[in-house]
Amino acid sequence: MLQRTISTANRITGSSTVLQSATFRPVGLYSVALLSISFLAGCMFDETGCTSQDHYYLNPYKNLSNIGSVALLEPNNNSVYPQMSAELTESLFQAVQKRQLFAVRVVRQNDLAWRDLQIAPDSAYTLRQLHAMRQTLNCNAVLVGKITSYQPYPHMSIGLRLRLVDLADGQLLWAMEQIWDTADKATEKRIGRYFHDQIRSGHAPVPEQLVAVSPIHFMKFVAYEVAETLRRGQ
């Protein structure tokens, strides 16, 4: 079970690790040193059971509310729909901002300050790069990632891989890798709950069926679920 947890966390963060003296040390250019791995499954979204895609990692030794400011970098896009990056970024920005854990600012991939850094967002970072990002982007952490897949038909689905990195020490604060597929029964149930939550919160609701067929509303649902996994921690 422990080995399975380590492997899943590695797959999300893109890090390789070795186990030494009960400390997880990534073999890479940035440090994600934790005394233990606490990997949480997405059962919070589906009380009837978990799906294999619903996984995220939350650093149990860091409090997200202490970060202060986060730069949300427009994610890379491996799909054939380039416009989805901008739409997802806006949805994530709004959903994460509503959590009120930290201040969030969006950094587009064509931002000149970011491009001048010449840093691959989904790579491991050196200490010099961490410092450069902190100074240039004026933030304490970066939320980076990629759209691993997207298809609007025959049924809408999207895959994301995201991570939140502390620029002070390079530690991984949070990470998530998931596929949302409207053909999946568990996803369908969560869309229903999301729809009714929006009604209770006073937002003007759209027809529930529209969430599963409209890219804009589907992105808002996905961003909502991503943001729900961001918690204050210990």
N, C-alpha and C positions, 0 to 999 in steps of 0.2 A: 504493500500500500504506500509506504514511504517513497519507494523508488518510482512508483507511478506518479505520485504527486510531484516529485522533482522533475520527471520527464515532461509532464504537462506544463509546469511553470517555465521550463527551458524553452518549450515550443512557442509559448506566448512571447517571452521576452527576447528570444533569439540569442540567448546566452548559453554557453556550455559551462558546467560546473563540476567541481570535484568535491567530495565530502572529506573534510579534514577537521578533526577535533570539534565535531558538531557545529561547524561553521561552514556556510555555503560560500565558496569563493569563486566568482566567475573567472574563466580563463579568457580575458579580453582586455580592452583598453580602458574600461571604466569599471568602478567597483560597485557591486550589488552584494554587500556583505550583510547577511542576516544570521541571527542565532538560530532561527528556525524558519521553515517555510509554512505559512498558513494559507492554504489555497482553498478558496471558497467556491462552491458550486452555485449555479444560478437558480436554486430551488426557490428563492425568494419570489420568483416570477410565476412559479407553477406548483401549487401545493399538491397536485395530483401526481407529481413525479418530475424528475430532472431529465433534460435532454443532454446528449453528449457535447453539444456546442456551448451550453451555458456555463462558461467558466470565466472567472476573473481572479486576480491576485491582489491582495491588499496587505501592505506592509504593516504588521502588527505593532511595530516599534516606532512608527511615525504617525503623527496626528496631522491629517490633511488641513485642518483649520489653522495650523501654525505656518503654513507655507507663505501666505500673504498674497503673492501674485504669480500667475501662471500665463505663459504664452501658449496659445493654442495654434499650432502650426498646421496649415492646410495639408491634409494627408495626401500622400502619394496615391496614385490610382492605377491599379493593374487591370482595370476593366477597359472595355472599348467605348465607354461613355464618359468622356473627360469632364463634362459639366457636372457630374455627380460630386466631384471634390468640393466645389464651391457650395453646392446645396447642402452637403453633409456638414461642412464646416459651420455654416450659419445655424443649422439645426443643433449641432453640438454646443455651439457657443450659447445659444438661448437656454438649452436644457441644463448645462453645467452652471451657468450663471444663476439659475433659479435655485440651485442647491445652497448658494450663499456660504460656501466653504472658503472661497478665496476669490480675489479679483481675477478676471479673465480678459485677455486681449487677444485678438485674432492677428496672426501673421500669415499673409498670403505667400505662396511660393515665389511670386514675382516681386516680393518686397525687396528693394535694393539693399537694405541693411542686412537682411538674411542672406541674400545671394552673395554678398561680399564676403561672408564668413566661409563659404564654400565647404559646408559641412553636410554630409548625407544624413538626413533626419533619422533614418532607421538603422544607422550604424552604431557601433560602440564609440564612446567619446573619450578623448584624452582629457587630462586635467586642464590643459591649456584651452581646449575647445569648450569645456564646461565654463571656464572663467570668461571666455570670449562671448559665449551666448548670454551669460548672466549680465555682462556689461552692455552688450549691444542691444539685446531685447528688453533690458530693464525689468527682469523678472527673476523669481527664485526657483522656478521649475518650468519644464516644457512638457506639453502634451503632444506627442507625435505618433504617427502610425501610417497605415495605408488601407485602402480599399482593396481587399484581396480578390473580390469577385463581385459582380453585379449583373443581374439579368432582369429585365422588366416583364418578360413573358417567356413561356406560357404562364408562369406564376412568378411573382416578384420575389427576389431574394437578394441579399447582400451579405458579404463577408467582410469583417473588420479585424484588424490587429492594431491595438493601441497600447501605449505605455506612457506613464507619467514619471519623469526623472527629476530628482532633486539636483539642482545645479551646484549646490554647495559642496556635495560630496559624491555625486554620481549614483547614489542609491536609488533603487527602483522603489517608487512609492505605491504604484498601482499599475496593473496591466490587465488586458482583456483580449481574448480572441474568440470570436463567435460568428456563426452564420444564422441569419434570420431568413426563414423561408415560409412564405405565406401558405404553402401547401402542407406545412407541418401542423398537426393538430394542436400541439402545445403552443406554438406561436399564435395560432388562431384564437385560442382561449385567452392568451395574454393581450392580444389586440382588443378583445372584448372588455377585459378589465381596464385596460388603458382608456378605452372610449368612455366607460362609465366613470372613471376617475376624473376625466376632463369635465364631464357634466357636473360632478360634485364640486369641483374646484371653481366652477363659475365660468369656464371658457365656453365660447359659442361652439357647440359640437358640430362636426360634419357627420354625415351618415357613416355608420360603423363600417359598411362594406367599402367605403371610399378609401379607408386606411390601407386596405390590402391591394388596391389597384392604382392609387395615385402616388407617384414617386415622392412628391413633396410631403404628403401626409405620412407615408411610410417612413420617410427619413425622420420625421418628428417622433414617431413611435420608437424607432431604433435609438435615436438620441436620448429619448426619455429613459429607456432601459439602461443605456450606458451610464447616464448620470446617476441613476438610482444605486449603482454599485459603488459610487464615490461616497465614502463615509469618513467620519472624523477619526475613527480608530481609538487607540488607548489614550 
